[in-house]
Amino acid sequence: MRCSSFARSIAFLAFVACADSAGPPTPVGLKVITVPSEAAQTMIPLATQPVLQLVDRNGNPVAAGGQVVTTSVVGGGGKIFERGSATTDASGLAAFETLTLGANNGEIGPTTLSFSTGGSTSATAQIELACAVRIIELGSTVSDKLTTGDCKRVPPASATAFFKEYRLNVTAPTKAIRLSHSGDFPGYLLVRGPNEPTLFFGFGSDDDDFTFKVFVPPGASTILATTPIDGMTGSFTFSVVSAPEDEPECEDAQFQSPLSTNQTLRPACKDAVGKIGDFFGFDMLNAGAVSVSVASTAFVPQVVIVRTHPTEAVAATGSSSGGTASANHVNQTGGIAYYNIFVTSSDGTGTGAYTLQATITNATGSAVLLSRDAKLGEAPKPPNRPSARTSMGRRPNEMLRTHRAPIHRN
């Protein structure tokens, strides 16, 4: 069939109109190009950040810049804490930079992320969220903050005190370390040695900066920075440095089991009735046991185990002719109890060198991170002792206690 030039012109115009009306492809969905990290830690940006591509209904890339892609949690624990959005470039790619997840009211675990933009169909990703553990070294100073994205004493999720967790590796034999803390809120530093299965033990103050000494054995010790106040957030700083094994004036330290140390009794440190002696603090769970021995050729040794809350000597033994003294005790209080080992001489006036060994055996607890409740219970404050020790068990339904240690100095 022949076609006139007029008809051909009409057909050409119709084709052009149809082609122009089609326009560029319309993005209707998102495709994950770079899958985010399968595992993440609270308040630390994802190691592998997600990248998403705008696509059309056939899954083909769509080059459309300036569109905001947002992410949200649609299942499991966790929440978006920082940088939960990214903008597409000219090619339609949205690359997240510092997407950070936090605990959701203390909850962590499997977390499902959803990515969406405008009316586009969303894409999802699965992440296993855990409480962050930061590695520190002796000589470190840590400046950090408690936030609403940090872990809490969980389970259960009803607990409301936030914490930060740090790991300190010690390679030497029993090492004396000193921890110092300052912050804009009442703070605690709590330590769990490498051989302690369940119990944290440390120091705290309701309103002041503080410092304290701990003996830790070789291995990885855990340090927690926390607070007794529900929902409290804020900045804090702490340092961890080596300390002298034997203090030049008065030994007043905590320890993580086992302890083996060479010390010297000096006149500067005395108990409430004036006996010269050194003090070594520790905590035990119910049914926990401690074994202590002291050896000296400089004086006739005596060792006393004192429970504080209430103050009571629960075990004591000495030597009538020098050499060694030992004592043992099992906690039968029904809960966590705070103790001091008091190393002295039989007449309370002896001085000189001695060797102390102590071993604590606590029951293995569950995988619970911390105690559920944070409650303060304060024993009488001794003279010239403005600071407070604290103890915390890694079991549900235990209590956080603040103790005034029964230590007196001239």
C-alpha positions in Angstrom: 0.0 0.0 0.0 1.3 3.5 -0.8 1.4 6.2 1.9 1.2 9.9 1.2 3.8 12.3 2.5 1.2 13.8 4.8 0.4 10.5 6.4 4.0 9.7 6.9 4.5 13.1 8.7 1.6 12.4 11.1 3.1 9.0 11.9 6.5 10.4 12.6 5.0 13.1 15.0 3.1 10.5 16.9 6.2 8.4 17.4 8.2 11.3 18.7 5.4 12.2 21.1 5.2 8.7 22.5 9.0 8.5 22.9 9.1 11.8 24.8 6.3 10.9 27.1 8.2 7.7 28.3 10.9 9.8 30.2 13.6 8.4 32.5 12.9 5.2 34.5 11.1 5.8 37.8 12.8 4.4 41.0 10.4 2.1 42.8 12.7 0.1 45.1 16.1 -0.3 46.7 18.8 -2.9 46.3 21.5 -3.6 48.8 24.8 -3.4 47.0 27.1 -3.6 50.1 25.7 -5.7 52.9 26.4 -4.1 56.4 28.4 -5.9 59.0 26.7 -9.1 60.2 27.9 -8.4 63.7 28.0 -5.0 65.4 28.8 -3.5 68.8 26.8 -0.8 70.6 27.8 2.8 70.0 30.6 1.8 67.5 30.0 2.6 63.8 29.4 -0.5 61.7 32.7 -1.8 60.4 31.1 -2.3 56.9 28.7 0.4 56.1 25.7 -0.3 53.8 25.4 0.9 50.3 22.1 0.9 48.4 21.0 1.4 44.8 17.8 2.9 43.5 16.2 0.4 41.1 13.2 0.4 38.7 10.4 -2.2 38.7 12.7 -4.6 36.8 15.5 -4.3 39.3 17.6 -2.2 37.0 19.7 0.7 38.5 18.1 4.1 38.3 20.4 7.2 38.2 18.6 9.7 40.5 20.5 11.9 42.8 19.4 13.8 45.9 17.0 11.2 47.3 17.3 10.5 51.1 17.5 6.8 52.1 16.7 6.2 55.8 17.1 3.2 57.9 15.0 2.0 60.9 14.9 -1.1 63.1 11.8 -3.2 62.3 12.6 -6.3 64.4 14.7 -7.5 67.4 16.8 -5.5 69.7 18.8 -2.4 69.0 18.1 1.0 67.7 19.5 3.5 65.3 21.7 5.9 67.3 23.7 7.9 64.8 23.7 8.7 61.0 20.7 6.7 60.1 20.3 8.3 56.6 22.3 8.8 53.4 21.6 10.7 50.2 21.9 9.2 46.7 24.5 10.4 44.3 24.0 11.1 40.6 24.1 7.4 39.9 21.4 6.6 42.5 23.8 5.1 45.1 23.3 5.9 48.8 26.5 5.1 50.8 26.1 5.3 54.6 29.2 6.6 56.4 29.0 6.2 60.2 25.7 4.3 60.8 25.8 3.4 64.5 23.5 1.1 66.4 22.8 1.4 70.1 21.0 -0.8 72.7 17.3 -0.2 72.8 16.5 0.4 76.4 19.2 -2.1 77.2 18.1 -4.7 74.6 20.6 -6.1 72.1 20.8 -9.3 70.0 19.4 -10.0 66.5 18.4 -6.8 64.8 16.6 -6.3 61.5 17.2 -3.1 59.6 14.9 -1.7 56.9 16.1 0.8 54.3 13.6 3.0 52.5 13.2 6.2 50.5 9.9 8.0 49.6 7.4 5.5 48.3 10.0 3.0 47.2 9.9 -0.6 48.3 12.3 -1.1 51.2 15.3 -3.4 51.5 16.3 -5.2 54.7 19.5 -6.5 56.4 20.2 -8.6 59.5 22.7 -7.7 62.2 23.7 -9.3 65.5 24.2 -6.5 68.0 26.4 -7.0 71.1 27.6 -4.9 74.0 30.8 -3.1 73.0 34.1 -4.2 74.6 36.9 -1.7 74.2 40.6 -2.8 74.6 42.8 -0.6 76.8 46.4 -0.9 78.0 48.2 0.0 81.1 49.0 3.7 81.0 45.8 4.5 79.2 43.5 7.4 79.8 40.0 6.9 78.6 37.6 9.8 77.9 34.2 8.5 77.1 30.5 9.0 78.0 27.5 7.0 79.0 24.6 7.3 76.5 21.1 6.0 76.0 22.5 3.7 73.4 24.8 1.8 75.9 24.0 -1.5 77.4 22.3 -1.8 80.8 22.3 -4.4 83.5 20.4 -7.0 81.4 18.6 -9.2 81.5 16.0 -8.2 82.5 15.3 -5.2 80.3 13.7 -3.3 83.2 17.2 -2.4 84.5 18.1 1.2 84.0 21.8 1.9 84.7 24.0 2.2 81.7 27.6 1.0 81.5 30.7 0.9 79.3 32.9 -2.2 79.2 36.7 -2.3 78.8 39.3 -5.1 78.6 42.7 -4.8 80.1 45.4 -7.5 79.4 48.1 -8.1 82.0 51.0 -10.4 81.2 53.1 -10.0 84.3 52.6 -12.0 87.5 50.3 -10.4 90.1 50.2 -6.7 89.0 49.3 -3.7 91.0 47.3 -1.2 89.1 45.8 2.1 90.1 42.5 3.4 88.6 41.4 7.0 88.8 38.0 8.3 87.8 36.4 11.7 87.3 33.0 12.6 85.8 30.0 14.9 85.8 27.9 12.3 87.6 28.2 9.8 90.5 30.4 7.1 89.0 31.7 3.6 89.7 34.7 1.7 88.3 34.3 -2.1 88.7 36.9 -4.8 88.0 36.5 -8.5 87.3 39.7 -10.5 87.2 40.5 -13.2 84.6 39.8 -16.0 87.0 36.6 -14.6 88.5 33.5 -16.1 86.8 30.8 -13.9 88.1 31.7 -11.0 90.4 32.7 -7.4 89.7 34.3 -5.5 92.5 35.4 -1.9 92.6 35.2 1.6 93.9 32.8 4.5 93.6 31.8 7.9 94.9 28.4 9.6 95.0 29.8 13.0 94.3 33.6 13.0 94.1 36.5 11.9 91.9 38.3 8.9 93.3 41.3 6.6 92.9 42.0 3.1 94.2 44.5 0.3 93.8 43.8 -3.3 92.7 46.0 -6.4 92.5 45.2 -8.4 89.3 46.7 -11.7 88.2 47.9 -12.3 84.6 45.2 -12.4 81.9 42.3 -10.3 80.7 40.5 -8.3 83.4 37.3 -6.5 82.7 36.6 -2.9 83.8 33.2 -1.4 83.9 32.4 2.3 84.0 28.9 2.8 85.3 26.7 4.7 87.8 24.2 3.8 90.5 21.6 6.3 89.1 18.9 5.0 86.8 19.1 6.3 83.3 22.1 8.6 84.1 24.2 9.7 81.1 27.2 12.0 80.9 30.9 12.2 80.3 33.7 10.6 82.4 37.4 10.0 82.3 39.5 7.3 83.9 43.1 6.2 83.8 44.8 2.8 84.5 48.4 2.9 85.4 50.9 0.6 87.1 51.2 1.0 90.9 53.9 0.0 93.4 53.4 -3.5 94.6 54.4 -2.4 98.1 53.2 1.1 99.1 55.8 3.2 101.0 53.4 4.1 103.8 50.2 2.1 104.1 48.8 -0.8 102.0 45.1 -0.5 101.4 44.2 -2.3 98.2 41.6 -4.5 96.6 42.6 -7.8 94.9 41.4 -10.2 92.3 42.2 -13.9 92.9 44.7 -15.3 93.1 47.0 -12.9 95.0 50.6 -13.5 95.7 52.6 -10.4 96.8 55.6 -9.4 98.9 54.8 -6.6 101.4 56.1 -4.7 104.4 54.3 -3.8 107.6 54.9 -0.1 108.4 53.7 1.9 111.4 51.6 4.3 109.3 48.7 1.8 108.8 46.6 0.7 111.8 43.2 -0.8 112.5 40.5 0.7 114.8 42.3 -0.3 118.0 45.8 0.7 116.9 47.3 -2.6 115.6 49.8 -2.1 112.8 48.6 -3.9 109.7 47.8 -3.8 106.0 44.4 -4.2 104.4 43.3 -6.1 101.3 39.7 -5.8 100.2 37.6 -8.3 98.3 34.0 -9.5 97.7 32.5 -13.0 97.7 29.2 -14.4 96.5 27.2 -16.6 98.9 29.0 -19.9 99.4 32.2 -18.4 98.1 35.4 -19.4 99.9 38.7 -17.6 100.6 42.0 -19.1 101.8 44.7 -16.8 103.1 48.3 -17.5 104.3 51.0 -15.1 105.5 54.7 -15.9 106.0 57.3 -13.6 107.7 60.7 -13.9 109.4 60.5 -10.3 110.6 57.5 -10.7 113.0 55.1 -13.2 114.4 52.3 -13.0 111.8 48.6 -13.0 112.4 45.9 -12.8 109.7 42.3 -11.7 110.3 39.4 -11.9 107.8 36.9 -9.1 108.5 33.4 -8.9 107.0 32.1 -5.3 106.9 28.3 -5.0 106.8 28.2 -5.5 109.7 31.8 -5.3 110.8 32.8 -8.6 112.2 36.0 -10.7 112.4 34.9 -14.0 110.8 38.2 -15.8 110.8 41.6 -15.2 112.6 44.7 -17.2 113.2 48.3 -16.6 114.2 51.6 -18.1 115.0 53.1 -18.4 118.5 56.6 -18.6 117.3 56.9 -16.8 113.9 56.8 -18.4 110.5 53.4 -18.6 109.0 49.7 -17.9 109.7 46.6 -18.8 107.7 42.9 -18.4 107.7 39.9 -19.7 105.7 36.3 -18.5 105.5 33.1 -19.4 103.6 30.5 -16.7 103.0 27.2 -17.9 104.4 25.3 -14.6 104.5 23.0 -15.6 101.7 24.3 -12.8 99.4 27.3 -10.8 98.3 29.5 -9.8 101.2 32.5 -7.4 101.4 35.6 -8.4 103.3 39.1 -7.2 104.3 42.1 -9.3 104.9 44.0 -7.6 107.8 47.6 -8.7 108.0 49.2 -7.9 111.3 51.6 -9.3 114.0 50.6 -11.3 117.1 51.1 -8.3 119.4 50.0 -5.6 116.9 53.3 -3.8 116.9 55.5 -5.8 114.6 56.9 -4.4 111.3 58.9 -5.8 108.4 58.7 -7.9 105.3 56.1 -10.6 104.7 54.6 -12.6 101.9 50.8 -12.8 101.4 48.9 -15.4 99.3 45.1 -15.5 98.9 42.7 -17.4 96.8 39.0 -16.9 96.3 36.6 -19.5 94.9 33.2 -18.2 93.7 30.5 -20.2 92.1 30.2 -20.0 88.3 27.3 -17.7 87.5 25.0 -17.4 84.4 25.9 -15.3 81.3 24.1 -12.3 82.8 26.1 -9.2 82.3 25.4 -7.4 85.6 23.1 -7.3 88.6 19.6 -6.3 87.8 19.1 -3.7 90.5 21.3 -0.8 91.7 20.7 0.1 95.3 22.9 1.9 97.7 23.4 0.6 101.3 26.1 2.4 103.2 27.9 1.1 106.3 29.3 3.6 108.9 31.9 5.9 107.6 35.3 5.6 109.4 37.4 8.6 110.3 39.4 10.3 107.6 37.9 8.0 104.9 35.8 10.1 102.5 35.6 7.5 99.7 33.4 4.5 99.1 34.0 0.9 97.9 31.4 -0.7 95.8 30.6 -4.3 94.8 28.5 -5.8 92.1 27.7 -9.4 91.3 27.1 -10.6 87.8 23.9 -12.3 88.6 20.2 -11.3 88.4 18.4 -10.1 91.5 21.6 -9.2 93.4 22.2 -5.7 94.8 24.9 -3.1 94.1 26.2 -2.1 97.5 28.4 0.8 98.6 30.6 0.1 101.6 32.7 2.2 103.8 35.8 0.2 104.5 36.7 -0.2 108.2 40.2 1.2 107.7 41.7 3.8 110.0 44.9 5.7 109.7 46.9 8.0 111.9 
